[in-house]
């Protein structure tokens, strides 16, 4: 189940008390209001961040090296405070065991229930990713077909993108030349012939004049 937090209106100035599973007795630790505020506005999908943390703990067990909270925060893209709150919740769920090694270090270990949770979440993630790929394929193919009708013979992708293989397939299927991974200068030069359309990925960030942002193509309007 995805991590849920109270609505903004339910967050007081002092924060919220959350159970801690460190040790044999349950204790309650204050989750500060700024952390709760961040949880309600975080761009990262909560279930993706949770899966990243669980998988990182699982992988570290094979290497016999327990990750630090900072390691888990970097892997998940969350702040240290949010990561700490999630780890305590995982412990309450019985997915993760927390063992205090000393005053500063805590060892994390995945339980069998935690391994099962990874399997369930990975399956859901795969299904969602597959659905997204299908949507992107249809949008990119529609874009390529319109470009062909407009007399375009070549599509240039400026900057890296995880969707380049889908765009390449659409171009090949409809008889257009596809050039991927071009830098900004080369892409701009290729786009000057009147028969080429330049798509710029978000990772490019160059702001190529006349280029079509890939993100705009992926918006089904």
N, C-alpha and C positions, 0 to 999 in steps of 0.2 A: 504494500500500500504506500503511495507517495507520502512524503513528509508534509504534514499540514500544520499551519500555525494560525493563531487567532487573527481576525481582521484587524486593520489598523485601529479601529475604534475600540478594540478590546485590549490594546496594549497600553498599559499605564506608564507613567513617567519612570517608575522604578524597575519595570521589567516584569518577568514572570518566573515563578519558582518551578524548576524542572528536576525530576528525580535523577540521582546519580547512582550508578551501579558499582562504583569502585568500592571494594571491601565487602564485608559480609552483611553489613547493615545498610539499608537504604538511607541516603541523606538527600537533602534538597539543596540545590545550588541555584542561585539567581541567574537567569539568563537576562542580560541587560536589555533595556529597551532599544538601544542602537542595533544590537544583533537581531532582535525580532523585526525591526524596521527593515534591515537588510534582507531578511528571509522573505519578506513580503514583496520586495522589489527586485530580487535577483533575477537576471536575465537567463541564467542557466536553468534548464529544465530540472526540477528537483529530483525526479527519478533517475536522470542521467548522472547527476552528481553523486547520489547515493550508490548507484551501481559502480561508479568509478572507485569509490572508497572501499566497498566490499571486495571488488576484484583485486585492488591493490593489496589489501590485507591477505587475501587468499594467495596471491603470487608470492608475497614476502615469506609466507610460511614454508614454501618450497625451497626458498633460499636461506631459510633459518635466520632471517633478519627482520626484526619487527620495525615497521616504519614509524616515524615520528608523526606527531600531529601536523607539523609543518609539511612533511612529505605528502600526507594525505590531502592537505589543503591545496597544495600545488597541483596534484593529480586531478582533483575535482573542480578546481577553479573557484573554490570558496574561500572565505576568510577563515582565520584560525578559530574565531568565536563560533561561527556556523558549523565548522567541522567538529568542534568539541561538543556542540549541542546534538549533532547527528550521532556521534559515537555513543553518547549517553543513551540516546533513544534506541540505538541498535542493541545495546546491552540490556535494556529493559525488555526488548522484544525477544531476547535470547539468541540473537544472531552473532554477537561478538562477546568474547570474554575479555575483561580488562583486568590486568594484573599490575599493581604498582610495584616497580622495581626499586625505586628510591624516591626521594622527595621531588625529583624533576622528571623522571621517566616512567612511562606506562607502557606495558607490553600488550599488544592486541592480537587476539587469535580468533579465527572464525570457527563457529560451532557447526555441527552437521545441519542444523536448521538454517544457519547462515549460508552454507553451500547450496542448499535447496533454494533459498531466496535468490541467489545469483542465477541459478538455472532458470527460474521462472521469469526474472526480470530480463535476462538475456534474450529469451524467446520473444517477449513482448517488444523489446528494443528492435530485434530483427524484423518483426512484422511491421512495426512502424516505419523503419528505414526502407523496407521493401515497398510499402505504400507510397512513401515520399518519392522514391526513385521512379515509380510508375507515373506519378503526377508530373514530375520534372521531365520525363521522357516525352509525354504528350505536349507539354508547353514548348519544349525546345523543337520538337518536330514541326509544330504549327509555325514557329518562328522561321525555321528553315524553309518551309513550303512558301510562306509569304515572301521571303527574301528571293526565292527562285522566281516567283511570279513577277517580282519587281525588276527582274533582270540581273540579279546578283549571281555571280559565278564562284565567289570565294568568301569563306567565313574565317576571320582571324580572331583567335582568342588571346587577349593580352592578359598576362598574369596567370598564376596557377589556379586550378579549380578541381574539386573532386568530381565534377560533372563533365569533365572534358571528354570522357569516353562515350557518354550519351550523346553529346553534341557531335562528336566525330562520326558515330554510327548514323545519326540523322543525315549528316552531310553526305556520307558515302551512299546511303540508301537513295537519296534524291539527286545524286550526280553533282554535288558541289565540292569544290576543293576546300579542305580544312587545314588550317595552320594553327597549331596550339603552342602555348607557352611562350609567345613572343614578348620581348620587352617593349616598353612604351614607344621608344623611338622607331623600332622596326615596324611595329604594328601601325603607327601613324603613317609611315612611309608606304606600307602596303595598301593602306586605305585610301590613297590619293588617286587610284586609277579609275574610280567611278563604278567599278564592277565588284568591289570588295566591301563587305560590311565588317566592322570591328566591334567585337564584344569585349568589354572590360570587366574582369572579375573584381570582387571586393578586395581581394588580396593585392591587386595591382596598385591601387591607390594613387595612380599617376594623373588621373583626370585628363585622359586623352581627348582632344577636341574632336567632336563628331562621333565618338564611340558610343555604343549603346551599353549601359550598365547591365551586366548579366542579371543582377538582382531584379531589375525591372521586367525582364523577360519572364522571370519565374513567378511573377505576380499574376494570378489568374483573375483578370478583371472582367 
